[in-house]
Amino acid sequence: MHNVTMTQPLQTTKQYMAPELLRDEVFDKVESAVDMFSVGVVLANLFESTEISEAIKSLISSLRSEDPSQRPTALEALHHEAFQVEPVKEASCAICLDI
């Protein structure tokens, strides 16, 4: 895992911040797990009013884990079952049939 040393003050929106950044802990390195937490928040917002599969729920839950060591890396997230779908063999809607 790559660590990035903070060189500037942190500028962010609190609802997208990983829990470890919100605590009163002093930190000088930010791990990629912080970014993965934000990805989970963005996905949760995108699917907020949508019925989603258990696989997507599982992915969002893992990305938003309180424990940074439990969050998947970007590569692990891409290999999550949520992205393992079967290709469509035939069109299933009228609009698709017109193409």
N, C-alpha and C positions, 0 to 999 in steps of 0.2 A: 504494500500500500504506500502511496506517495503522500508525504506531508508537505504542506505549503506553509512557509513562515509568513505571518502577518506583517505587512510593511505599512499598511494604512489602516485608519479606523474602519471598523466594520459598518457597512451601510446595507441595511436590509429591512424587510417587512417582518415583524415579529411572528406572524402566523406561519411563515415559511421557514423559520429558524428551527434548527434541530434542538431538542431539549438540552443537550450538553452545552449549547451556546447561551441558553437562557438562564442557566444556573449561575450562581455567584462565584463561579470558579474562574481563576485567572488562567488564560490559555495563550499560548504563543504559536501554536501550530493548529492548522485546520486539516482534517482528513477528508478524503472523498466521501466518507459516510455522511458527512454534513450535507453534501450536494444530493446524495441519494435520498435523504430525508425530504429535501425540498421537491424532488421528483415525485415522491409519494404524495405530498400535499397537492401538487399540481394535478396529478392523476385523479386524486379524490375530488378535487374541484371540477374537473372535466366531466366526471361521471356522477356528479352529485345527485341529479334528478333522473338518473337513468338506471334501468334494471341491468345489473351486470352479473357476469358469471362468477362462480365460486373461485375460479382461477384468478380472475382480475382482483377480486376481494382479497385473496391470499397474497397476491403481489403487492397491492397497496398496503396491506397490513405489515408485510415484512419490510417494506421500504420505510414505513413510519414507526418502526420499532424504537422503543425508548433506549434500548441498549445499542450503541453504534456498532458493536462487534457482531450483532445479529442481523444487521442490514446487509442485503446483497450488494456486491460490487456492480458496476454497470454491465459487465460481461455476464455475471451470474443472473442479473435481472433479465437480460436478453434471452437467456436460456431457460427462463421460467416457463412453466407449463402454459401460462397465459398467452405466450407467443407461439406455442406449438400447435398450430391449427392445420387442418387438412385443406388442401386446395379445393376450390369449388369446381365440380365437374360439369355443371350446366347452370345456366342462368335460372334464378328463382324468382324473378320479378318481371313485370311487363316492361318496365323501362329498360331493363337489361336486354330483353329480347329484341328491342328496336335497334340496338347497336350493330 
